[in-house]
């Protein structure tokens, strides 16, 4: 995870089992998988959810 000025700017998530991944963050995030943007949902509490595949790596980037 990389931080700048006290805020997250980039994180890497490796999905071991696959399935939904939920991340709470105060800043909006883009989720990339294999260079393409993954479909995400964000709720009113700042929780971002996206589907993962077992063994895949996802990059979370602050926008």
Backbone as CSV, one residue per row, in Angstrom:
resi,resn,N_x,N_y,N_z,CA_x,CA_y,CA_z,C_x,C_y,C_z
1,UNK,0.844,-1.160,0.000,0.000,0.000,0.000,0.894,1.228,0.000
2,UNK,0.563,2.195,-0.847,1.324,3.434,-0.930,0.470,4.592,-0.430
3,UNK,1.099,5.484,0.335,0.412,6.638,0.922,1.093,7.921,0.469
4,UNK,0.295,8.990,0.395,0.817,10.305,0.067,-0.002,11.342,0.822
5,UNK,0.661,12.183,1.587,-0.012,13.215,2.389,-1.074,12.621,3.307
6,UNK,-0.783,11.460,3.876,-1.702,10.828,4.823,-2.911,10.146,4.201
7,UNK,-2.920,10.004,2.883,-4.045,9.365,2.186,-3.525,8.212,1.335
8,UNK,-4.306,7.143,1.219,-3.876,6.029,0.366,-3.947,6.437,-1.104
9,UNK,-2.947,6.038,-1.884,-2.957,6.342,-3.316,-2.945,5.078,-4.171
10,UNK,-2.433,3.973,-3.598,-2.366,2.731,-4.379,-2.266,1.551,-3.414
11,UNK,-2.947,0.465,-3.766,-2.857,-0.768,-2.979,-2.941,-1.953,-3.932
12,UNK,-2.403,-3.073,-3.484,-2.423,-4.310,-4.274,-3.128,-5.375,-3.443
13,UNK,-4.097,-6.044,-4.053,-4.850,-7.097,-3.378,-4.697,-8.388,-4.174
14,UNK,-4.290,-9.445,-3.494,-4.232,-10.766,-4.130,-5.378,-11.600,-3.584
15,UNK,-6.251,-12.062,-4.469,-7.414,-12.855,-4.070,-6.994,-14.316,-3.952
16,UNK,-6.994,-14.835,-2.762,-6.595,-16.233,-2.573,-7.718,-17.206,-2.910
17,UNK,-8.946,-16.858,-2.511,-10.068,-17.763,-2.722,-10.999,-17.339,-3.847
18,UNK,-11.009,-16.053,-4.173,-11.977,-15.534,-5.127,-13.274,-15.190,-4.424
19,UNK,-14.160,-14.516,-5.118,-15.426,-14.080,-4.533,-15.418,-12.578,-4.313
20,UNK,-16.400,-12.067,-3.567,-16.478,-10.618,-3.370,-15.360,-10.102,-2.462
21,UNK,-14.848,-8.921,-2.804,-13.863,-8.225,-1.982,-14.478,-6.884,-1.612
22,UNK,-14.387,-6.536,-0.345,-14.927,-5.259,0.135,-13.815,-4.455,0.796
23,UNK,-13.729,-3.181,0.405,-12.704,-2.283,0.928,-13.374,-0.978,1.316
24,UNK,-13.106,-0.522,2.538,-13.628,0.782,2.955,-12.512,1.799,2.805
25,UNK,-12.834,2.908,2.117,-11.842,3.945,1.881,-12.550,5.293,1.788
26,UNK,-11.913,6.323,2.337,-12.497,7.662,2.314,-12.407,8.328,0.946
27,UNK,-11.565,7.799,0.074,-11.414,8.372,-1.265,-11.938,7.379,-2.299
28,UNK,-12.471,7.860,-3.412,-12.924,6.949,-4.471,-11.737,6.167,-5.037
29,UNK,-11.983,4.918,-5.407,-10.938,4.052,-5.933,-11.321,3.485,-7.288
30,UNK,-10.308,3.317,-8.153,-10.459,2.528,-9.368,-9.840,1.183,-9.074
31,UNK,-10.443,0.121,-9.585,-9.919,-1.227,-9.397,-9.526,-1.759,-10.770
32,UNK,-8.243,-2.126,-10.893,-7.729,-2.645,-12.156,-7.358,-4.106,-12.005
33,UNK,-7.663,-4.879,-13.040,-7.317,-6.305,-13.078,-6.828,-6.603,-14.488
34,UNK,-5.565,-6.976,-14.610,-5.002,-7.258,-15.930,-4.988,-6.047,-16.838
35,UNK,-4.859,-4.853,-16.263,-4.825,-3.628,-17.044,-6.188,-3.053,-17.381
36,UNK,-7.258,-3.799,-17.100,-8.616,-3.323,-17.384,-9.311,-2.932,-16.081
37,UNK,-10.214,-1.991,-16.174,-10.945,-1.556,-14.986,-12.040,-2.571,-14.640
38,UNK,-12.062,-2.985,-13.378,-13.061,-3.945,-12.904,-14.339,-3.203,-12.525
39,UNK,-15.442,-3.884,-12.616,-16.728,-3.327,-12.219,-16.795,-3.264,-10.694
40,UNK,-17.185,-2.111,-10.155,-17.267,-1.933,-8.701,-18.611,-1.334,-8.323
41,UNK,-18.949,-1.513,-7.046,-20.122,-0.878,-6.451,-19.635,-0.161,-5.200
42,UNK,-20.147,1.035,-4.939,-19.775,1.797,-3.749,-21.054,2.137,-2.988
43,UNK,-21.077,1.832,-1.690,-22.271,2.136,-0.909,-22.131,3.494,-0.212
44,UNK,-23.146,3.874,0.524,-23.183,5.178,1.189,-22.149,5.310,2.300
45,UNK,-21.564,4.207,2.743,-20.581,4.223,3.829,-19.143,4.213,3.318
46,UNK,-18.948,4.300,2.005,-17.615,4.308,1.432,-17.025,2.930,1.214
47,UNK,-17.859,1.888,1.270,-17.384,0.524,1.041,-17.485,0.215,-0.454
48,UNK,-16.349,-0.169,-1.024,-16.291,-0.536,-2.438,-16.253,-2.053,-2.522
49,UNK,-17.095,-2.617,-3.370,-17.139,-4.073,-3.535,-16.893,-4.423,-4.990
50,UNK,-16.092,-5.481,-5.202,-15.853,-5.992,-6.544,-15.642,-7.493,-6.465
51,UNK,-15.921,-8.172,-7.561,-15.756,-9.622,-7.626,-14.310,-9.948,-7.975
52,UNK,-13.807,-11.043,-7.390,-12.426,-11.463,-7.655,-12.384,-12.916,-8.105
53,UNK,-11.290,-13.260,-8.776,-11.007,-14.634,-9.173,-9.864,-15.149,-8.318
54,UNK,-9.914,-16.404,-7.929,-8.868,-17.003,-7.098,-7.506,-16.848,-7.761
55,UNK,-6.528,-16.368,-6.997,-5.167,-16.210,-7.480,-4.899,-14.942,-8.282
56,UNK,-5.937,-14.161,-8.559,-5.768,-12.942,-9.355,-5.278,-11.797,-8.471
57,UNK,-4.617,-10.829,-9.104,-4.106,-9.641,-8.419,-4.873,-8.417,-8.925
58,UNK,-5.248,-7.552,-7.992,-6.013,-6.357,-8.284,-5.279,-5.137,-7.756
59,UNK,-5.245,-4.071,-8.563,-4.628,-2.824,-8.151,-5.747,-1.836,-7.826
60,UNK,-5.680,-1.238,-6.649,-6.645,-0.225,-6.229,-5.931,1.114,-6.288
61,UNK,-6.482,2.038,-7.055,-5.828,3.325,-7.295,-6.802,4.442,-6.933
62,UNK,-6.345,5.374,-6.089,-7.173,6.518,-5.718,-7.368,7.424,-6.916
63,UNK,-8.579,7.960,-7.047,-8.866,8.877,-8.165,-9.057,10.282,-7.642
